[in-house]
Amino acid sequence: MTLRFIGTTSDNGGCPTLYEVVETGDIVVQGDQLTDPKDLAQLRDVKDGETFVVIPRDLLTRFAPKE
């Protein structure tokens, strides 16, 4: 898998950050892990091995495809 950096709204080079999987166009997100049991209990259809990260809306809208 080859990852291409898309962008970040972090001032210090940390997270949150978006990457594209070059071969498929899929998106990889880096962010703070959602860990609060009350929040996790609201999620549906969670498969083993899945994790959840919180991404600010600004990051998604800033780097969303424009076409």
Legacy VTK file of the C-alpha trace (Angstrom):
# vtk DataFile Version 3.0
C-alpha trace
ASCII
DATASET POLYDATA
POINTS 67 float
0.000 0.000 0.000
1.296 3.445 -0.924
0.008 6.416 1.085
-0.108 9.973 -0.212
-0.397 12.801 2.318
-3.518 14.889 1.631
-3.523 17.429 4.438
-3.865 18.318 8.086
-5.337 21.087 10.182
-2.757 20.490 12.902
-0.293 23.290 13.474
2.420 21.014 14.843
2.419 18.205 12.289
0.419 15.782 14.445
-3.113 14.674 13.918
-5.717 14.884 12.577
-4.379 14.066 9.127
-5.781 12.610 5.901
-3.969 10.254 3.513
-5.011 8.647 0.232
-4.259 5.025 -0.658
-2.699 5.591 -4.081
-3.699 2.206 -5.480
-7.404 2.444 -4.575
-8.230 6.082 -3.838
-9.440 5.090 -0.353
-8.865 7.528 2.499
-6.924 6.824 5.699
-7.582 9.082 8.677
-5.298 9.763 11.609
-6.862 11.270 14.682
-7.621 10.953 18.350
-9.153 7.580 19.144
-12.759 7.546 20.343
-12.620 5.699 23.678
-15.541 6.851 25.825
-17.764 3.781 26.408
-20.935 5.907 26.188
-19.872 7.182 22.752
-18.800 3.742 21.535
-22.138 2.245 22.620
-23.893 4.466 20.052
-21.998 2.969 17.098
-23.580 0.275 14.944
-22.288 -2.750 13.050
-18.814 -2.646 14.576
-16.523 -5.428 13.347
-13.577 -6.897 15.240
-10.437 -4.907 14.520
-12.252 -1.652 13.755
-11.374 1.502 15.623
-12.826 4.981 15.487
-11.175 8.372 15.345
-12.559 11.863 15.792
-11.925 14.138 12.799
-12.805 17.839 12.847
-15.307 18.779 10.123
-12.950 21.553 8.993
-10.320 18.992 8.000
-12.768 17.069 5.847
-14.274 20.098 4.139
-10.890 21.749 3.549
-9.497 18.743 1.684
-12.669 17.304 0.105
-12.480 16.794 -3.673
-13.603 19.955 -5.469
-14.917 18.325 -8.655
LINES 1 68
67 0 1 2 3 4 5 6 7 8 9 10 11 12 13 14 15 16 17 18 19 20 21 22 23 24 25 26 27 28 29 30 31 32 33 34 35 36 37 38 39 40 41 42 43 44 45 46 47 48 49 50 51 52 53 54 55 56 57 58 59 60 61 62 63 64 65 66
